[in-house]
């Protein structure tokens, strides 16, 4: 455990030195504050409107932003070490490959988690101070949102590790990271909508519900729609209104999405030659 902590601390310090924490925190804070107070500008009003509309808007933005940030944070975690020749040195230390993988994940995962907590937490505090909504309600909603945002980021960090351990060049890793972001954030939902249009809606509802669970981005949005008790779902999530899983089940599914690609990355790392 001490060896894992040392690797995690190194990754965290590297991220802090490269200003990742500051940059991500500012992005999250600016976006969340902007949506909280200017999200209703199109209707001719400024200021905080409602918790439900704010959280749904924030989830719609976060589902695009967080995966991209997570992939850019971690895509070079291993391929960069191999390219620079430092992986050979690291593997001579008394640290197993599994310990190195977990340590890197904990270090970079902490960077993302801390940034989400500080960035989105800023908006939560601002809403509590300036609005008439009960503070406990706001903090509970933002608490669930931040937890789901952290899990979403961890999913894509794990994806980035699979990519980083599969390729031999950082440029290819960056390209595959962008392809991964496009597939899970944009293409998957477009494919489901195309299926609905092509079939004129004559598709088994339970099948579509299950298909949504194959995309961590959709699971993230389902979680946050349920947190705020949204009466209507937007976009492709409308098909989930028939019988969506409960909140605890959705969090468990999101945790599974973290563990599965991380386990795959560990398997690849164990078999990869120096």
C-alpha positions as CSV (number, residue, x, y, z in Angstrom):
1,X,0.0,0.0,0.0
2,X,2.9,2.3,0.8
3,X,4.3,1.8,-2.8
4,X,0.9,2.6,-4.3
5,X,0.8,5.8,-2.2
6,X,4.3,6.8,-3.4
7,X,3.3,6.4,-7.1
8,X,0.0,8.2,-6.5
9,X,1.7,11.1,-4.7
10,X,4.2,11.4,-7.6
11,X,1.3,11.5,-10.2
12,X,-0.6,14.1,-8.0
13,X,2.5,16.3,-7.7
14,X,3.2,16.1,-11.4
15,X,-0.4,17.1,-12.1
16,X,-0.1,20.0,-9.6
17,X,3.2,21.1,-11.1
18,X,1.7,21.1,-14.6
19,X,-1.3,23.3,-13.3
20,X,-3.8,20.6,-14.1
21,X,-5.7,21.1,-10.8
22,X,-5.9,24.9,-11.2
23,X,-7.0,24.7,-14.9
24,X,-9.6,22.0,-14.4
25,X,-11.0,23.7,-11.2
26,X,-11.3,27.0,-13.0
27,X,-13.1,25.4,-16.0
28,X,-15.6,23.6,-13.7
29,X,-16.2,26.7,-11.5
30,X,-16.7,29.1,-14.5
31,X,-19.0,26.7,-16.3
32,X,-21.1,25.9,-13.3
33,X,-21.4,29.5,-12.1
34,X,-22.2,30.6,-15.6
35,X,-24.9,28.0,-16.1
36,X,-26.3,28.7,-12.6
37,X,-26.8,32.5,-13.2
38,X,-26.9,32.9,-17.0
39,X,-28.5,29.7,-18.1
40,X,-31.9,31.4,-18.4
41,X,-30.6,34.4,-20.4
42,X,-32.4,33.1,-23.5
43,X,-35.7,33.6,-21.8
44,X,-34.8,37.2,-21.0
45,X,-34.0,36.7,-17.3
46,X,-30.7,36.6,-15.4
47,X,-29.9,35.0,-12.1
48,X,-30.6,31.6,-10.6
49,X,-33.9,30.2,-11.9
50,X,-34.5,26.7,-10.5
51,X,-32.4,23.9,-9.1
52,X,-33.8,21.3,-11.5
53,X,-33.0,23.3,-14.7
54,X,-29.6,24.3,-13.3
55,X,-28.6,20.7,-12.6
56,X,-29.9,19.3,-15.9
57,X,-28.0,22.1,-17.8
58,X,-24.9,21.4,-15.8
59,X,-25.2,17.6,-16.4
60,X,-25.6,18.3,-20.1
61,X,-22.4,20.3,-20.2
62,X,-20.4,18.1,-17.8
63,X,-21.1,15.0,-19.9
64,X,-19.3,16.6,-22.8
65,X,-16.5,18.3,-20.8
66,X,-15.5,15.8,-18.1
67,X,-14.7,12.8,-20.5
68,X,-12.6,15.0,-22.7
69,X,-10.7,16.5,-19.7
70,X,-10.1,13.0,-18.2
71,X,-8.8,11.6,-21.5
72,X,-6.5,14.5,-22.0
73,X,-5.2,14.2,-18.4
74,X,-4.3,10.5,-18.7
75,X,-3.9,9.4,-22.3
76,X,-0.1,9.7,-22.1
77,X,0.3,8.1,-18.6
78,X,2.0,5.0,-19.9
79,X,2.9,5.6,-23.5
80,X,4.7,8.7,-22.5
81,X,6.8,6.8,-20.1
82,X,7.7,4.2,-22.8
83,X,8.5,6.9,-25.3
84,X,10.8,8.8,-22.9
85,X,12.5,5.6,-21.8
86,X,11.6,6.1,-18.1
87,X,9.3,3.0,-17.9
88,X,12.4,0.8,-18.0
89,X,13.8,2.6,-15.0
90,X,10.5,2.5,-13.2
91,X,10.1,-1.2,-13.6
92,X,13.5,-1.8,-12.0
93,X,12.1,-0.4,-8.8
94,X,10.5,-2.7,-6.2
95,X,7.0,-1.8,-7.5
96,X,4.8,-4.2,-9.3
97,X,3.0,-3.3,-12.5
98,X,-0.3,-3.6,-10.7
99,X,0.9,-1.2,-8.0
100,X,2.1,1.2,-10.6
101,X,-1.3,1.1,-12.4
102,X,-3.3,1.6,-9.2
103,X,-1.0,4.4,-8.0
104,X,-1.2,6.3,-11.3
105,X,-5.0,5.9,-11.2
106,X,-5.3,7.1,-7.6
107,X,-3.0,10.1,-8.3
108,X,-4.7,11.3,-11.5
109,X,-8.2,10.3,-10.1
110,X,-7.5,12.5,-7.1
111,X,-6.6,15.4,-9.3
112,X,-9.9,15.1,-11.1
113,X,-11.9,14.5,-7.9
114,X,-10.4,17.5,-6.1
115,X,-11.0,19.7,-9.1
116,X,-14.6,18.6,-9.4
117,X,-15.2,19.2,-5.7
118,X,-13.7,22.7,-5.7
119,X,-15.1,23.8,-9.0
120,X,-18.7,22.5,-8.8
121,X,-18.7,23.1,-5.0
122,X,-18.1,26.8,-5.7
123,X,-21.4,27.0,-7.6
124,X,-23.2,25.1,-4.9
125,X,-22.1,27.5,-2.2
126,X,-22.9,30.5,-4.4
127,X,-26.5,29.2,-4.9
128,X,-26.9,28.5,-1.2
129,X,-25.8,32.0,-0.3
130,X,-27.7,33.9,-3.0
131,X,-30.9,32.0,-3.5
132,X,-33.9,31.1,-1.4
133,X,-33.6,27.3,-2.1
134,X,-33.0,25.4,1.1
135,X,-29.3,24.8,1.6
136,X,-29.6,21.1,2.4
137,X,-31.5,20.5,-0.9
138,X,-28.8,22.3,-2.9
139,X,-25.9,20.5,-1.2
140,X,-27.6,17.1,-1.6
141,X,-28.2,17.7,-5.3
142,X,-24.7,19.0,-5.9
143,X,-23.2,16.2,-3.7
144,X,-24.8,13.5,-5.9
145,X,-23.8,15.4,-9.0
146,X,-20.2,15.8,-8.0
147,X,-19.9,12.1,-7.0
148,X,-21.3,11.0,-10.4
149,X,-19.0,13.5,-12.2
150,X,-16.0,12.0,-10.4
151,X,-17.0,8.5,-11.4
152,X,-17.6,9.6,-15.0
153,X,-14.1,11.1,-15.0
154,X,-12.6,8.0,-13.5
155,X,-14.3,5.9,-16.2
156,X,-12.5,7.8,-19.0
157,X,-9.2,7.9,-17.1
158,X,-9.4,4.1,-17.1
159,X,-10.3,4.2,-20.9
160,X,-7.2,6.4,-21.4
161,X,-5.0,3.8,-19.6
162,X,-6.2,1.1,-22.0
163,X,-5.4,3.3,-24.9
164,X,-2.0,4.4,-23.5
165,X,-1.0,0.7,-22.9
166,X,-2.2,-0.4,-26.4
167,X,-0.2,2.0,-28.6
168,X,3.4,2.9,-28.9
169,X,3.2,6.6,-29.7
170,X,1.6,9.6,-27.9
171,X,0.2,11.0,-31.1
172,X,-1.7,7.8,-31.7
173,X,-2.9,7.7,-28.1
174,X,-4.2,11.3,-28.4
175,X,-6.0,10.4,-31.6
176,X,-7.6,7.3,-30.1
177,X,-8.6,9.4,-27.0
178,X,-10.5,11.8,-29.2
179,X,-12.2,8.9,-31.1
180,X,-13.2,7.4,-27.7
181,X,-14.7,10.7,-26.6
182,X,-16.6,11.0,-29.9
183,X,-18.0,7.5,-29.7
184,X,-19.2,7.6,-26.1
185,X,-20.3,11.3,-25.9
186,X,-21.8,11.9,-29.4
187,X,-22.0,8.9,-31.7
188,X,-23.6,6.4,-29.3
189,X,-26.7,8.6,-28.7
190,X,-26.9,9.5,-32.4
191,X,-26.9,5.8,-33.3
192,X,-29.8,5.2,-30.8
193,X,-31.8,8.1,-32.2
194,X,-31.2,6.8,-35.7
195,X,-32.4,3.4,-34.7
196,X,-35.6,4.9,-33.2
197,X,-36.2,7.0,-36.4
198,X,-35.5,4.1,-38.7
199,X,-37.8,1.8,-36.8
200,X,-40.4,4.5,-36.3
201,X,-40.3,3.9,-32.6
202,X,-41.1,0.2,-32.9
203,X,-38.2,-1.0,-30.8
204,X,-38.5,-2.9,-27.5
205,X,-38.4,-0.3,-24.7
206,X,-36.5,-2.6,-22.3
207,X,-33.8,-3.3,-24.9
208,X,-33.3,0.5,-25.4
209,X,-33.1,1.0,-21.6
210,X,-30.4,-1.7,-21.5
211,X,-28.5,-0.1,-24.4
212,X,-28.4,3.2,-22.5
213,X,-26.5,1.4,-19.7
214,X,-23.8,0.5,-22.2
215,X,-22.7,4.1,-22.3
216,X,-21.3,5.7,-19.1
217,X,-22.2,9.1,-20.3
218,X,-25.9,8.2,-20.5
219,X,-25.7,6.5,-17.0
220,X,-24.3,9.8,-15.7
221,X,-27.2,11.8,-17.1
222,X,-29.7,9.2,-15.8
223,X,-28.2,9.6,-12.3
224,X,-28.6,13.4,-12.4
225,X,-32.1,13.4,-13.8
226,X,-33.1,11.1,-10.9
227,X,-31.2,13.2,-8.3
228,X,-33.3,16.3,-9.1
229,X,-36.5,14.3,-9.7
230,X,-36.9,15.5,-13.3
231,X,-40.4,15.0,-14.6
232,X,-39.3,14.7,-18.2
233,X,-36.1,13.5,-19.7
234,X,-34.4,15.1,-22.7
235,X,-33.0,13.8,-25.9
236,X,-32.4,10.1,-26.2
237,X,-33.0,9.6,-22.5
238,X,-36.7,9.9,-23.1
239,X,-36.7,6.2,-23.9
240,X,-35.5,5.5,-20.3
241,X,-38.7,6.8,-18.8
242,X,-40.5,3.5,-19.1
243,X,-38.5,1.8,-16.4
244,X,-35.1,3.3,-15.5
245,X,-33.0,1.6,-12.8
246,X,-32.9,3.0,-9.3
247,X,-30.3,5.5,-8.2
248,X,-28.3,3.0,-6.2
249,X,-28.2,0.6,-9.2
250,X,-27.1,3.4,-11.5
251,X,-24.2,4.3,-9.2
252,X,-23.2,0.6,-9.1
253,X,-23.3,0.5,-12.9
254,X,-21.1,3.5,-13.0
255,X,-18.6,2.0,-10.6
256,X,-18.5,-1.1,-12.7
257,X,-17.7,1.1,-15.7
258,X,-14.6,2.3,-13.8
259,X,-13.5,-1.2,-12.7
260,X,-13.8,-3.1,-16.0
261,X,-11.6,-0.9,-18.2
262,X,-9.1,-0.5,-15.3
263,X,-8.9,-4.4,-15.0
264,X,-8.4,-4.6,-18.8
265,X,-5.6,-2.0,-18.6
266,X,-4.0,-4.0,-15.8
267,X,-4.2,-7.2,-17.9
268,X,-2.6,-5.5,-20.9
269,X,0.1,-3.9,-18.7
270,X,1.0,-7.3,-17.2
271,X,1.5,-8.9,-20.6
272,X,3.2,-5.9,-22.3
273,X,7.0,-6.3,-22.9
274,X,9.4,-3.6,-21.8
